[in-house]
């Protein structure tokens, strides 16, 4: 997930919104990165839902303490 997020940010580095809107290749690369993030999130959900006894609580703790706060800083505050 981190690599896909980093890739998406790298793909748009130095571009403004208009340049991004005109660059089909960059759009596709960013969209694919978002798909990869979504697929990884689905796997996390499935692991939690179906593998309760195999869950590493250290990873869960690290996620809730570090990754989720970082994620909240980049997610939009508006809901559609």
Beta strands, then each sheet from edge to edge (+ up, - down):
end
